[in-house]
Amino acid sequence: MSSRRSTILVALLVTTLAALVGGVPATAADDDPDLRVAIRTLDPTLLAPGRDVTMTGTVTNADQHSWTAAQAYLVIPASPFTTRAQINRAMSNGSSYTGERVVEVGAFDELGDLAPGQSVDFSIEVPYEQLGISGAEGVYPVGVQILATDEDGSRSQNAVARATTFLPLVSSAREPVPTSIVWPFLMPDWRDVRGHYVDPEGLLAAVGPGGRLRNLLDLAASTPADGATVVIDPALLVGVDDVAHGRHVDRDIEITEEQKAAAETFLTDLLVFTRLRSPWILDFDRPDVLALADNPALREPLQETIDRATEQALTTYQISGRRVSWPTRDGVTRTLLGKLRGNGDSPVIVTPRSLPGWEQRLGTLVKYESPSGPVPLVVDDIDSGDTPGEDSVVALRQRLLSQASLAVLERSLDPQSQADAVVLVDPQWDPGSDWSAGELATAFAAPFAQPTNLDSQLTRALPAYEGGVPTRAKARPLSSRQLRAANEIVTKGRLLSAILSDSAAVDTAVERDAAEALAVRWRLRRTEGLDVARARARTTGALLDKISIEAPSSVTLSSSKGGFPLTIRNETDEAIRIGVDLESSNPALSIPAVEPVAIAAGERRTLTVQVDLGSQRATFLTARLTARDGQPVGDTTTFKVRSSSISTVLWIAMGAAGVFVLVALGRRFIRRRSSTSTEQPADDDD
């Protein structure tokens, strides 16, 4: 007999004796072992009589000490789960009972010793007859448990590590149910107070070969188009494009041609994938909708800005789709749903925690009567507990099949049931690249699974959710200070746009800045978020500060009418068109505004303004720059304007003197004419 065969027999004997006497009383010295298990393959995907079960995976020792004589056992219960509630209860505790170990010879794997940091593959094959199952229809939890000896020599019959997935057993004669996967693509990076990305290298790695987002996109693209719904954040498109071309990146970060090419390829592939599916579009950078709903005075201008930032990105990258909102798990209220309703065709993604009266029989898509009217809700039925083991493509596939199986069984019992199978993928999940083509797509080939995207489900009449919705949220939204800072970006940005000759680029930048300042991520980074919002407002205001008006400290007119100079400086890098408004300290004096004039970037222009003081001797004038729509721009300048009274007397005196001279000359001329006419002419002497 080989040594491996002997070891198996010894292990089997120990296991059997432990089961008979209730286990070894000794407890492992390590009360919290850190061995991690991942299931890599499971065959078959659906249980059937006569089909042997084969499971492979990896065990990794993340402890600082070794584990010896490790063994991997298949675990499965005799009876299946027939409802999701059963599964959720069983999974609410990672060490809950999920079945019996199969201990027959050859049905478990000897892993040997695991040094710190070491990973070992396992492979378990169990004939159908040894599974010990009843064969009833339902979903069987199936998993792997690891037994091992601790460094002090103690060995407990409690598993030191485990992983669990599910194997459905359902008749192929059942009517198929709608089955879909929702693939979210969110922006993982953000810009700091300088406007630079915090981790551009991390973003490049995520979209490059083997990166998390690259892996997620490749896996999503491997599934049928009619069974997928894409939820995309336009900020991701903008961010990848920015970093690929070195925009908003620190100068000391070098982007290689390979990184640039990989980022551009990812962006192209993501756009192609999105256009071929039914995309659902999030607001730019996933804003905190709860904070907006709680601040009605600021909500309208800020939401308009977010909408413009979103539409501009969609136009740039040529995609269109249904708009969708995604509040946080504890951030849904009745008031919020009313605010998010819009035209009634924009779904809101929620969890069962927000809909305590929701049941699986209603289906994933339900209609809720909000204070503003009916709104479609998408219920992300995430597991209430932690399923043991690492997430994997196999786990996702089996979860989808299990939900479809349970929906089929529920519809059989309840003809009015709308139960379906929809899985929303964790946006932070990295499926890795170690999966085979078509591995996930096989879930849609099950006879009881009907690939269906969520858009098509919205075309049917949705069942009504008539239960309650929380009136107050547990989540803590962004502060009012954060929203006011974002609104300051909008206010200053609109003013800047109103004076620039070409404002399109500035509008885009300002709208994006404001939307990013409202991102839900700032809930966990409140100080940083407020600093970023205020910095963006200061940056926009600094551009306005570079546009100024100058006037002389005082002006003396030679009469009641006259002109004086005003100089406008444009120290920005953009051409502007701006006017001047003059206001007098004397309400009786009205001065026409100066029509807007064009001033090139970095230039100054002096205007001559005409004024008529009328009967006023002096007044104070206040000059301010104005945008095309009349909004005041920048600081004002005040100066004194007066007419010279000495000059007036002088003109009167000169006029009087002129009259006197004319009169004197006239009188002299008249006397001379009179004296000449009285003299007689002399006789001729010839």
C-alpha positions as CSV (number, residue, x, y, z in Angstrom):
1,M,0.0,0.0,0.0
2,S,1.4,3.4,-0.9
3,S,2.2,6.0,1.8
4,R,-0.5,8.3,0.5
5,R,-3.1,5.4,0.9
6,S,-1.9,4.8,4.4
7,T,-2.2,8.4,5.3
8,I,-5.7,8.6,4.0
9,L,-6.7,5.5,6.0
10,V,-5.2,6.9,9.2
11,A,-7.0,10.2,8.7
12,L,-10.2,8.4,7.9
13,L,-9.9,6.4,11.1
14,V,-9.2,9.5,13.2
15,T,-12.2,11.3,11.6
16,T,-14.5,8.4,12.2
17,L,-13.5,7.9,15.8
18,A,-13.9,11.7,16.4
19,A,-17.4,11.6,15.0
20,L,-18.3,8.6,17.2
21,V,-17.0,10.0,20.5
22,G,-18.0,13.6,19.8
23,G,-14.7,14.9,18.7
24,V,-11.4,15.5,20.3
25,P,-11.6,17.9,23.3
26,A,-8.4,19.7,22.4
27,T,-8.9,23.1,20.8
28,A,-6.5,24.6,18.4
29,A,-4.1,27.0,20.0
30,D,-5.0,29.6,17.3
31,D,-8.5,30.6,18.1
32,D,-8.8,32.7,15.0
33,P,-7.0,30.9,12.2
34,D,-6.4,32.9,9.0
35,L,-6.5,30.4,6.2
36,R,-8.3,31.5,3.1
37,V,-10.2,29.3,0.7
38,A,-11.3,30.0,-2.8
39,I,-13.3,27.6,-4.9
40,R,-12.0,27.8,-8.5
41,T,-14.1,25.2,-10.3
42,L,-17.3,23.2,-9.7
43,D,-18.6,20.5,-11.9
44,P,-21.5,20.1,-12.6
45,T,-23.2,23.5,-12.4
46,L,-26.5,21.7,-11.8
47,L,-27.0,18.6,-9.7
48,A,-28.5,15.6,-11.4
49,P,-28.7,11.9,-10.4
50,G,-25.6,10.0,-11.5
51,R,-23.5,13.2,-11.8
52,D,-20.3,13.1,-9.7
53,V,-19.3,16.3,-8.1
54,T,-15.8,17.7,-8.6
55,M,-14.5,20.8,-6.8
56,T,-11.1,22.4,-7.1
57,G,-9.6,25.5,-5.4
58,T,-6.9,27.0,-3.4
59,V,-6.0,27.2,0.3
60,T,-3.7,30.1,1.4
61,N,-2.1,30.3,4.8
62,A,-2.2,34.0,5.8
63,D,-1.1,33.2,9.4
64,Q,2.4,33.8,10.8
65,H,2.9,30.2,11.6
66,S,2.6,26.8,9.8
67,W,-0.3,24.4,9.6
68,T,0.4,20.7,9.1
69,A,-1.4,17.7,7.8
70,A,-4.1,19.8,6.2
71,Q,-7.1,18.0,4.6
72,A,-9.9,19.3,2.3
73,Y,-13.4,17.7,2.6
74,L,-16.5,18.2,0.5
75,V,-19.5,19.3,2.6
76,I,-23.2,19.0,1.5
77,P,-26.5,18.6,3.4
78,A,-29.0,15.8,2.8
79,S,-31.9,18.2,2.2
80,P,-31.8,21.3,0.0
81,F,-32.9,24.9,0.7
82,T,-36.2,25.8,-1.0
83,T,-36.3,29.6,-0.2
84,R,-33.9,32.5,-0.2
85,A,-34.8,33.1,3.5
86,Q,-33.4,29.7,4.4
87,I,-30.1,30.5,2.6
88,N,-29.8,33.9,4.2
89,R,-30.4,32.5,7.7
90,A,-27.8,29.7,7.0
91,M,-25.3,32.2,5.7
92,S,-25.8,34.8,8.5
93,N,-22.9,33.2,10.3
94,G,-19.8,32.1,8.5
95,S,-19.5,29.0,10.7
96,S,-23.1,28.0,10.4
97,Y,-24.0,24.4,9.6
98,T,-24.1,23.9,5.8
99,G,-23.9,20.1,5.5
100,E,-22.0,16.9,6.4
101,R,-18.5,16.1,5.4
102,V,-18.0,13.3,3.0
103,V,-15.3,11.2,4.6
104,E,-15.2,8.2,2.4
105,V,-11.8,7.0,1.3
106,G,-10.7,9.0,-1.8
107,A,-13.4,11.6,-1.3
108,F,-11.1,14.1,0.4
109,D,-7.7,15.6,-0.5
110,E,-4.5,15.5,1.5
111,L,-2.9,18.9,1.3
112,G,0.1,18.4,3.6
113,D,1.8,21.3,5.3
114,L,1.2,25.0,4.7
115,A,4.0,27.4,5.6
116,P,3.2,31.0,6.3
117,G,2.1,32.7,3.0
118,Q,2.0,29.4,1.1
119,S,-0.9,28.5,-1.2
120,V,-1.9,24.9,-2.0
121,D,-4.4,23.6,-4.5
122,F,-7.0,21.1,-3.6
123,S,-9.1,18.8,-5.8
124,I,-12.1,16.8,-4.5
125,E,-14.2,14.3,-6.5
126,V,-17.2,12.7,-4.9
127,P,-19.4,10.2,-6.6
128,Y,-23.1,11.1,-6.6
129,E,-23.9,8.0,-4.5
130,Q,-21.6,9.2,-1.7
131,L,-23.1,12.7,-1.5
132,G,-25.9,11.3,0.8
133,I,-28.5,13.7,-0.5
134,S,-32.2,13.2,-0.7
135,G,-32.5,14.1,-4.3
136,A,-35.3,16.6,-3.6
137,E,-35.5,19.7,-5.8
138,G,-34.0,22.9,-4.4
139,V,-30.6,24.4,-3.8
140,Y,-27.9,22.4,-1.9
141,P,-25.2,24.3,-0.2
142,V,-21.9,22.7,-1.2
143,G,-18.5,23.6,0.1
144,V,-15.1,22.7,1.3
145,Q,-13.9,22.5,4.9
146,I,-10.2,22.4,5.8
147,L,-8.9,20.5,8.8
148,A,-5.3,21.0,10.0
149,T,-2.9,20.7,12.9
150,D,-1.8,23.8,14.7
151,E,1.8,24.6,15.5
152,D,1.4,23.3,19.1
153,G,0.2,19.9,17.7
154,S,-3.4,20.4,18.6
155,R,-6.0,19.3,16.0
156,S,-9.7,20.2,16.3
157,Q,-12.5,18.6,14.3
158,N,-13.8,22.1,13.7
159,A,-12.8,23.4,10.3
160,V,-10.0,26.0,10.4
161,A,-11.2,27.4,7.0
162,R,-14.1,26.9,4.7
163,A,-15.8,28.1,1.6
164,T,-19.4,27.6,0.4
165,T,-21.3,27.9,-2.8
166,F,-24.6,26.3,-4.1
167,L,-25.7,23.5,-6.4
168,P,-29.3,23.6,-7.7
169,L,-31.3,20.5,-8.5
170,V,-34.3,21.5,-10.5
171,S,-36.4,19.7,-13.1
172,S,-35.8,20.9,-16.6
173,A,-39.6,20.9,-17.2
174,R,-40.0,24.1,-15.2
175,E,-40.9,27.4,-16.9
176,P,-37.8,29.6,-17.2
177,V,-37.6,32.9,-15.2
178,P,-36.0,36.2,-16.1
179,T,-32.3,36.0,-15.3
180,S,-29.8,38.9,-15.4
181,I,-26.5,40.2,-14.1
182,V,-26.0,43.9,-13.4
183,W,-22.5,45.1,-14.1
184,P,-21.5,48.4,-12.4
185,F,-18.5,50.4,-13.6
186,L,-17.7,53.2,-11.1
187,M,-14.9,55.7,-10.9
188,P,-12.4,54.5,-8.2
189,D,-10.1,57.6,-8.2
190,W,-10.7,61.3,-7.5
191,R,-9.0,64.6,-7.7
192,D,-7.4,66.4,-4.8
193,V,-7.4,70.1,-3.8
194,R,-5.0,70.9,-6.7
195,G,-7.2,69.2,-9.2
196,H,-4.8,66.3,-9.6
197,Y,-5.8,62.6,-9.5
198,V,-4.9,61.0,-6.2
199,D,-3.9,57.6,-7.6
200,P,-3.5,57.8,-11.4
201,E,-1.0,54.9,-11.3
202,G,-3.6,52.8,-9.5
203,L,-6.3,53.7,-12.1
204,L,-3.9,52.8,-14.9
205,A,-3.2,49.5,-13.2
206,A,-6.9,48.8,-12.8
207,V,-7.7,49.2,-16.5
208,G,-4.5,47.6,-17.7
209,P,-3.9,43.9,-18.3
210,G,-4.8,41.9,-15.2
211,G,-6.3,44.9,-13.5
212,R,-9.5,44.8,-11.6
213,L,-11.6,46.9,-14.0
214,R,-10.1,45.2,-17.0
215,N,-10.9,41.7,-15.5
216,L,-14.4,42.8,-14.7
217,L,-15.0,44.1,-18.2
218,D,-13.7,40.9,-19.8
219,L,-15.9,38.8,-17.6
220,A,-19.0,40.9,-18.3
221,A,-18.3,40.8,-22.1
222,S,-18.3,37.0,-21.9
223,T,-21.9,36.8,-21.0
224,P,-24.9,37.1,-23.3
225,A,-25.9,40.7,-24.2
226,D,-29.6,40.0,-23.5
227,G,-28.8,38.9,-20.0
228,A,-26.7,41.9,-18.9
229,T,-27.4,45.4,-17.7
230,V,-24.6,48.0,-17.4
231,V,-24.6,50.6,-14.8
232,I,-21.9,53.2,-15.7
233,D,-20.6,56.3,-14.1
234,P,-19.6,58.9,-16.7
235,A,-16.8,60.0,-14.4
236,L,-15.0,56.8,-15.1
237,L,-14.9,57.5,-18.8
238,V,-13.6,61.0,-18.2
239,G,-11.1,59.8,-15.6
240,V,-9.5,57.1,-17.8
241,D,-9.3,59.4,-20.7
242,D,-7.7,62.1,-18.6
243,V,-5.0,59.8,-17.1
244,A,-4.3,58.2,-20.4
245,H,-3.4,61.6,-21.9
246,G,-1.7,63.0,-18.8
247,R,-4.3,65.5,-17.8
248,H,-4.7,66.4,-14.1
249,V,-1.6,64.3,-13.3
250,D,1.4,65.3,-11.3
251,R,4.4,66.1,-13.4
252,D,6.6,63.6,-11.7
253,I,4.3,60.7,-12.7
254,E,5.5,59.2,-16.0
255,I,2.9,57.5,-18.1
256,T,4.4,54.9,-20.5
257,E,3.2,54.3,-24.0
258,E,2.1,50.8,-22.9
259,Q,0.0,52.3,-20.1
260,K,-1.5,54.8,-22.4
261,A,-2.4,52.2,-25.0
262,A,-3.9,49.9,-22.4
263,A,-6.1,52.7,-21.0
264,E,-7.3,53.7,-24.5
265,T,-8.1,50.1,-25.3
266,F,-10.0,49.7,-22.1
267,L,-12.0,52.9,-22.8
268,T,-12.8,51.7,-26.3
269,D,-13.8,48.2,-25.1
270,L,-16.0,49.6,-22.3
271,L,-17.8,51.9,-24.8
272,V,-18.4,49.1,-27.2
273,F,-19.6,46.8,-24.4
274,T,-21.9,49.6,-23.1
275,R,-23.4,50.5,-26.5
276,L,-24.3,46.8,-27.2
277,R,-26.1,46.4,-23.9
278,S,-28.8,48.4,-22.3
279,P,-26.8,51.0,-20.3
280,W,-28.1,52.6,-17.2
281,I,-26.4,56.0,-16.5
282,L,-25.5,57.2,-13.1
283,D,-25.2,60.9,-12.3
284,F,-21.6,62.1,-12.8
285,D,-19.4,60.7,-10.0
286,R,-22.4,59.2,-8.1
287,P,-23.5,62.3,-6.1
288,D,-24.9,62.1,-2.6
289,V,-28.6,62.2,-3.5
290,L,-29.6,62.1,0.2
291,A,-27.7,65.3,1.0
292,L,-29.3,67.0,-2.0
293,A,-32.8,65.9,-1.0
294,D,-32.2,67.2,2.6
295,N,-31.3,70.7,1.2
296,P,-34.2,71.8,-1.0
297,A,-32.9,75.4,-1.4
298,L,-29.6,74.1,-3.0
299,R,-30.9,71.0,-4.7
300,E,-32.3,72.5,-7.9
301,P,-29.2,74.5,-9.0
302,L,-26.8,71.7,-7.9
303,Q,-28.9,69.0,-9.7
304,E,-29.0,71.1,-12.8
305,T,-25.2,71.3,-12.7
306,I,-24.8,67.6,-12.2
307,D,-27.2,66.9,-15.1
308,R,-25.1,69.1,-17.4
309,A,-21.9,67.5,-16.4
310,T,-23.4,64.1,-17.0
311,E,-24.9,65.0,-20.4
312,Q,-21.6,66.6,-21.5
313,A,-19.7,63.4,-20.8
314,L,-22.3,61.2,-22.6
315,T,-22.2,63.5,-25.6
316,T,-18.4,63.3,-25.7
317,Y,-18.3,59.5,-25.6
318,Q,-21.4,59.0,-27.7
319,I,-23.5,56.8,-25.4
320,S,-27.1,57.1,-24.2
321,G,-29.2,55.2,-21.8
322,R,-31.7,55.3,-19.0
323,R,-30.8,57.5,-16.0
324,V,-30.6,55.7,-12.7
325,S,-30.0,56.7,-9.1
326,W,-28.0,54.6,-6.6
327,P,-28.3,55.8,-3.0
328,T,-26.3,54.1,-0.3
329,R,-27.8,51.1,1.6
330,D,-28.8,53.1,4.6
331,G,-29.5,56.3,2.8
332,V,-33.1,55.8,1.4
333,T,-36.1,57.7,2.7
334,R,-39.6,58.3,1.5
335,T,-38.8,61.9,0.8
336,L,-35.7,60.9,-1.2
337,L,-37.7,58.6,-3.5
338,G,-40.1,61.4,-4.2
339,K,-37.3,63.7,-5.1
340,L,-35.6,61.1,-7.3
341,R,-38.8,60.2,-9.2
342,G,-38.3,62.7,-12.0
343,N,-40.5,61.7,-15.0
344,G,-41.2,58.4,-13.4
345,D,-39.0,56.4,-15.8
346,S,-35.7,56.6,-13.8
347,P,-35.2,53.5,-11.5
348,V,-33.7,53.8,-8.1
349,I,-31.4,50.9,-6.8
350,V,-32.3,50.0,-3.2
351,T,-31.7,47.1,-0.8
352,P,-34.3,45.1,1.2
353,R,-33.2,47.1,4.2
354,S,-34.9,50.1,2.7
355,L,-38.0,48.1,1.9
356,P,-38.8,46.1,5.0
357,G,-42.0,44.8,3.5
358,W,-40.4,43.5,0.3
359,E,-40.6,39.8,-0.6
360,Q,-38.9,37.8,-3.3
361,R,-42.3,37.0,-4.8
362,L,-42.6,40.6,-5.9
363,G,-39.5,40.3,-8.1
364,T,-36.4,42.5,-8.4
365,L,-38.3,45.4,-10.1
366,V,-41.2,46.9,-8.2
367,K,-43.3,50.0,-8.3
368,Y,-43.5,52.3,-5.3
369,E,-46.0,55.1,-4.9
370,S,-43.8,58.0,-3.7
371,P,-45.1,61.4,-2.6
372,S,-44.5,62.6,-6.1
373,G,-45.9,59.6,-8.0
374,P,-44.9,56.0,-8.9
375,V,-41.2,55.3,-9.2
376,P,-39.6,52.0,-10.3
377,L,-37.3,50.4,-7.8
378,V,-34.6,47.8,-8.3
379,V,-34.1,45.7,-5.2
380,D,-30.5,44.5,-4.8
381,D,-31.1,41.3,-2.9
382,I,-27.6,41.0,-1.4
383,D,-27.0,38.2,1.0
384,S,-27.8,39.2,4.6
385,G,-24.7,37.4,5.8
386,D,-21.2,36.5,4.7
387,T,-20.9,33.4,2.5
388,P,-17.7,31.7,3.6
389,G,-14.8,31.8,1.1
390,E,-13.5,34.2,-1.3
391,D,-15.6,35.6,-4.1
392,S,-15.0,33.9,-7.5
393,V,-16.5,33.5,-10.9
394,V,-17.8,30.1,-9.8
395,A,-19.5,31.6,-6.8
396,L,-21.2,34.3,-8.9
397,R,-22.4,31.7,-11.4
398,Q,-23.8,29.4,-8.8
399,R,-25.5,32.3,-7.0
400,L,-27.2,33.3,-10.2
401,L,-28.3,29.7,-10.9
402,S,-29.5,29.3,-7.3
403,Q,-31.6,32.4,-7.4
404,A,-33.2,31.2,-10.7
405,S,-33.8,27.8,-9.2
406,L,-35.5,29.2,-6.1
407,A,-37.6,31.6,-8.3
408,V,-38.8,28.6,-10.4
409,L,-39.8,26.7,-7.3
410,E,-41.6,29.7,-5.8
411,R,-43.6,30.4,-9.0
412,S,-44.7,26.8,-9.0
413,L,-46.2,27.2,-5.5
414,D,-47.5,30.7,-6.1
415,P,-48.9,31.4,-9.6
416,Q,-48.9,35.2,-8.8
417,S,-45.3,35.3,-7.9
418,Q,-43.0,37.5,-10.0
419,A,-39.8,36.0,-8.5
420,D,-36.7,36.3,-10.8
421,A,-33.0,36.0,-10.6
422,V,-31.0,39.3,-10.8
423,V,-27.5,39.7,-9.3
424,L,-25.9,43.1,-9.0
425,V,-22.1,42.5,-9.0
426,D,-20.1,44.2,-6.2
427,P,-18.4,47.2,-8.0
428,Q,-15.2,46.6,-6.0
429,W,-14.9,43.0,-7.0
430,D,-11.9,41.7,-8.9
431,P,-12.8,38.4,-10.6
432,G,-9.2,37.9,-11.6
433,S,-8.2,36.5,-14.9
434,D,-8.1,32.8,-14.0
435,W,-11.4,31.8,-15.4
436,S,-12.2,30.0,-18.7
437,A,-14.2,31.5,-21.5
438,G,-17.9,30.8,-21.2
439,E,-17.6,29.8,-17.6
440,L,-20.1,32.4,-16.4
441,A,-22.2,32.2,-19.6
442,T,-23.2,28.6,-18.8
443,A,-25.5,30.0,-16.1
444,F,-27.7,31.4,-18.9
445,A,-27.8,28.0,-20.6
446,A,-29.8,26.4,-17.8
447,P,-33.2,25.3,-18.9
448,F,-34.9,27.4,-16.2
449,A,-33.0,30.6,-16.9
450,Q,-34.3,33.2,-19.4
451,P,-31.6,35.8,-20.2
452,T,-33.3,39.2,-19.7
453,N,-31.9,42.7,-19.2
454,L,-33.6,45.0,-16.8
455,D,-34.7,47.5,-19.5
456,S,-36.9,44.9,-21.0
457,Q,-38.4,44.0,-17.6
458,L,-39.4,47.7,-17.2
459,T,-41.7,47.4,-20.2
460,R,-44.1,45.2,-18.3
461,A,-46.5,46.1,-15.5
462,L,-44.5,46.1,-12.3
463,P,-45.9,44.7,-9.1
464,A,-46.7,47.3,-6.5
465,Y,-44.7,47.5,-3.3
466,E,-47.1,48.6,-0.7
467,G,-44.9,48.3,2.4
468,G,-43.2,51.1,4.3
469,V,-40.1,53.1,3.6
470,P,-38.0,54.7,6.3
471,T,-38.8,58.3,7.1
472,R,-35.3,59.0,8.3
473,A,-32.0,57.6,7.0
474,K,-29.4,55.9,9.2
475,A,-26.7,57.2,6.8
476,R,-25.1,60.6,7.5
477,P,-25.2,62.6,4.3
478,L,-22.7,65.3,3.3
479,S,-22.8,68.5,5.3
480,S,-24.6,71.7,4.4
481,R,-21.2,73.3,4.3
482,Q,-20.1,70.9,1.6
483,L,-23.2,71.7,-0.5
484,R,-22.7,75.4,-0.1
485,A,-19.1,75.2,-1.2
486,A,-20.3,73.2,-4.3
487,N,-22.9,75.9,-4.9
488,E,-20.3,78.6,-4.7
489,I,-18.4,76.8,-7.5
490,V,-21.6,76.9,-9.6
491,T,-22.3,80.6,-8.9
492,K,-18.8,81.8,-9.7
493,G,-18.6,79.5,-12.7
494,R,-21.8,80.9,-14.2
495,L,-20.5,84.4,-13.7
496,L,-17.2,83.5,-15.4
497,S,-19.1,81.9,-18.2
498,A,-21.1,85.0,-18.8
499,I,-18.1,87.1,-19.5
500,L,-15.9,84.7,-21.5
501,S,-16.0,85.0,-25.3
502,D,-15.7,81.2,-25.5
503,S,-17.1,79.7,-22.4
504,A,-17.7,76.0,-23.4
505,A,-14.5,74.7,-21.9
506,V,-14.9,76.6,-18.7
507,D,-18.6,75.5,-18.4
508,T,-17.5,71.9,-18.7
509,A,-14.7,72.3,-16.1
510,V,-17.0,74.1,-13.6
511,E,-19.9,71.7,-13.9
512,R,-17.5,68.8,-13.4
513,D,-15.9,70.4,-10.4
514,A,-19.2,71.0,-8.7
515,A,-20.4,67.4,-9.5
516,E,-17.2,65.9,-8.1
517,A,-17.6,68.0,-4.9
518,L,-20.9,66.3,-4.3
519,A,-19.7,62.7,-4.7
520,V,-20.9,60.2,-2.1
521,R,-17.3,59.2,-1.4
522,W,-16.8,62.3,0.7
523,R,-19.0,60.9,3.4
524,L,-16.0,58.9,4.5
525,R,-13.6,61.7,3.8
526,R,-15.5,64.7,5.1
527,T,-12.5,67.1,5.8
528,E,-10.9,66.3,2.5
529,G,-14.1,66.6,0.7
530,L,-14.8,70.1,2.1
531,D,-11.2,71.2,1.4
532,V,-11.6,70.0,-2.3
533,A,-14.9,71.8,-2.7
534,R,-13.6,75.1,-1.3
535,A,-10.4,74.9,-3.3
536,R,-12.4,74.5,-6.5
537,A,-14.5,77.5,-5.6
538,R,-11.4,79.5,-4.9
539,T,-9.9,78.5,-8.2
540,T,-12.9,79.7,-10.1
541,G,-13.0,82.9,-8.0
542,A,-9.3,83.5,-8.7
543,L,-10.0,83.8,-12.4
544,L,-12.7,86.4,-11.8
545,D,-10.2,88.3,-9.6
546,K,-7.9,88.6,-12.6
547,I,-10.5,90.9,-14.3
548,S,-10.5,94.4,-12.8
549,I,-11.5,98.0,-13.5
550,E,-9.4,101.1,-12.7
551,A,-10.5,104.8,-12.5
552,P,-8.8,108.1,-11.6
553,S,-9.2,109.0,-7.9
554,S,-11.0,112.2,-9.0
555,V,-12.1,113.9,-12.2
556,T,-12.6,117.6,-12.8
557,L,-14.7,118.5,-15.8
558,S,-14.3,121.9,-17.5
559,S,-18.1,122.2,-17.5
560,S,-21.1,120.2,-16.5
561,K,-20.4,117.8,-19.4
562,G,-17.2,115.9,-20.1
563,G,-15.4,112.6,-20.4
564,F,-13.1,110.6,-18.2
565,P,-11.1,107.4,-18.6
566,L,-11.8,103.9,-17.2
567,T,-9.3,101.0,-17.7
568,I,-10.3,97.4,-17.8
569,R,-7.6,94.8,-17.2
570,N,-8.0,91.1,-18.4
571,E,-5.1,89.1,-16.9
572,T,-6.7,85.7,-17.6
573,D,-5.8,83.4,-20.5
574,E,-9.2,83.8,-22.1
575,A,-10.7,86.6,-24.2
576,I,-13.6,88.3,-22.4
577,R,-16.6,90.5,-23.3
578,I,-17.6,92.8,-20.4
579,G,-19.5,96.0,-19.8
580,V,-19.4,98.8,-17.2
581,D,-22.2,100.0,-14.9
582,L,-21.9,103.5,-13.3
583,E,-23.9,104.5,-10.3
584,S,-24.1,108.0,-8.8
585,S,-24.3,109.0,-5.2
586,N,-26.9,111.5,-6.3
587,P,-30.1,109.6,-7.1
588,A,-31.2,112.4,-9.4
589,L,-28.3,111.7,-11.7
590,S,-28.6,108.8,-14.1
591,I,-25.6,107.6,-16.2
592,P,-26.1,105.2,-19.0
593,A,-24.2,101.9,-18.7
594,V,-21.2,101.2,-21.0
595,E,-22.0,98.6,-23.6
596,P,-19.9,95.4,-23.3
597,V,-16.5,95.5,-25.1
598,A,-14.2,92.7,-26.1
599,I,-10.8,92.4,-24.5
600,A,-8.2,89.9,-25.5
601,A,-6.4,87.6,-23.1
602,G,-3.7,89.4,-21.0
603,E,-4.7,92.8,-22.4
604,R,-6.1,96.1,-21.0
605,R,-8.4,98.6,-22.6
606,T,-9.2,102.2,-21.7
607,L,-12.6,103.6,-22.3
608,T,-13.7,107.2,-22.3
609,V,-17.0,107.7,-20.5
610,Q,-19.2,110.8,-21.0
611,V,-21.1,112.3,-18.2
612,D,-23.5,115.3,-17.8
613,L,-23.7,116.6,-14.2
614,G,-26.4,119.1,-15.2
615,S,-26.9,121.5,-12.3
616,Q,-24.8,119.3,-10.0
617,R,-21.5,120.7,-8.9
618,A,-20.0,117.3,-7.9
619,T,-20.9,113.7,-7.3
620,F,-19.4,110.3,-6.4
621,L,-19.5,107.6,-9.1
622,T,-19.1,103.9,-8.5
623,A,-18.0,101.9,-11.5
624,R,-18.4,98.1,-11.6
625,L,-17.9,95.5,-14.3
626,T,-20.9,93.6,-15.6
627,A,-21.5,90.4,-17.5
628,R,-23.7,90.2,-20.6
629,D,-26.7,89.4,-18.4
630,G,-26.0,92.3,-16.1
631,Q,-24.4,90.4,-13.2
632,P,-21.8,92.4,-11.3
633,V,-18.2,91.2,-11.7
634,G,-15.5,91.7,-9.2
635,D,-14.9,94.7,-6.9
636,T,-16.2,98.2,-7.5
637,T,-14.2,101.4,-7.7
638,T,-15.5,104.8,-6.4
639,F,-14.2,108.2,-7.4
640,K,-15.3,111.9,-7.4
641,V,-16.4,113.9,-10.4
642,R,-17.0,117.6,-10.3
643,S,-17.4,120.6,-12.6
644,S,-15.0,123.6,-12.1
645,S,-16.9,126.7,-10.9
646,I,-13.9,129.0,-11.6
647,S,-14.0,128.0,-15.2
648,T,-17.7,128.9,-15.4
649,V,-17.1,132.5,-14.0
650,L,-14.2,132.9,-16.4
651,W,-16.4,132.0,-19.3
652,I,-19.1,134.5,-18.1
653,A,-16.5,137.2,-17.7
654,M,-15.0,136.6,-21.1
655,G,-18.5,136.7,-22.6
656,A,-19.3,140.0,-20.8
657,A,-16.0,141.5,-21.9
658,G,-16.6,140.5,-25.5
659,V,-20.0,142.1,-25.4
660,F,-18.5,145.3,-23.9
661,V,-15.9,145.5,-26.6
662,L,-18.4,145.0,-29.3
663,V,-20.6,147.8,-27.8
664,A,-17.7,150.1,-27.5
665,L,-16.6,149.6,-31.0
666,G,-20.1,150.1,-32.2
667,R,-20.5,153.4,-30.5
668,R,-17.2,154.7,-31.8
669,F,-18.1,153.7,-35.3
670,I,-21.4,155.5,-35.1
671,R,-19.8,158.8,-33.8
672,R,-17.3,158.7,-36.5
673,R,-20.0,158.4,-39.2
674,S,-21.9,161.3,-37.7
675,S,-18.9,163.7,-37.6
676,T,-18.0,162.9,-41.2
677,S,-21.4,163.7,-42.6
678,T,-21.4,167.3,-41.2
679,E,-18.2,168.6,-43.0
680,Q,-18.6,170.5,-46.5
681,P,-16.4,169.3,-49.4
682,A,-13.6,171.8,-50.7
683,D,-13.8,173.6,-54.1
684,D,-11.6,172.5,-57.1
685,D,-8.5,174.8,-57.9
686,D,-8.5,174.3,-61.6
